Amino acid sequence: MRGKLIPAIVLCILQLGDLLSTRLALAHGAVEANIFVRPIGLWAAKLLCIAIVGVLAWRTRKPSRIWAVCAFYVIVVGWNLSLLLR
């Protein structure tokens, strides 16, 4: 777990950033593009995602995999923030 602690913390922060930036973007007129979020709602989808990603991060033996997921979330949060700047 020692090698996974920092990337796991970064991943948690990015997931929170995803939730907050998505809510902000939606409040400013953006439309949810994720087809899995629309039917179940934002909060339920984000909580489910956090749980799944958390379990996978906990079970992986390679911290590089957690960093790869972090990179994906950097792109997602960046996209959400770019929608706010339009």
N, C-alpha and C positions, 0 to 999 in steps of 0.2 A: 504493500500500500504506500510505502514511503515515496517511491518514484511517481506515484499517481496522484499524490495529494495536491500539488500545485496545479496540474492541468485540470483536476476535478473541481477545484475552487474557481479557476478561470471559466470553466464550462458552466458552473452555477451562475456566475455573474453574467455571462453572455446570455444564458436562458432568461434571466430576469430582464436583461436589456432587450431581448426579443419581445417579451411580454409587454413591457412598458412602451417600447417604440412602436409595436403593432397597435396598441391602444391609442397612442397619440396620432399615428397615421390615420387610423379609422375615424378618429374624432375630427380630423381635418379633411375628410372627404375621400380618403383612399378606400379601395374595395379589397376585401380579403381574397387573395388569389389562390390560397391553398384549398384544394377541393375536399380535404379531410376535415377542415375546420368548419366549413359552412354548415354541414348538417348537425354537428354536435355543439357548436358554439366555441368561442375563443377560450374561455376559462377552462372548460373541460378538455379541450384539445391540448392546450399548453400544459395542464397538469398531467395528462396522460403522456405527453412527450417527455416531460421532465422525469417522470417515473421510469419510462422505458430507457431513455438515454442514461439515467443514473444507474440503473441495474447493469446495463451493458458496460458502462465505464468501470463500475465496481468489479465486474467479472473479467475484464480484459487483463491480459498479462503484459501488454505493451502500452506504455504511456503515449507512444507516437499515435496510436489510434484515437486516444482522447484528444490529442492536439489536432488531429485531422477533423474531428467533429467540431472543435473550437473554431477552426478555420471556416467551416461551413457557417457557423453562427455569426462570425464576424461579417460575412457576406450578407446574411439575412438582416442583421441589425443595420449594417451600412445601407442596404437597400431601403429599409423602412425610414431611416433618417433622410435619405436622399428624396424620398417622397414628400417629406415635410418642407424641404427647401424649394420645392417647385412652386 
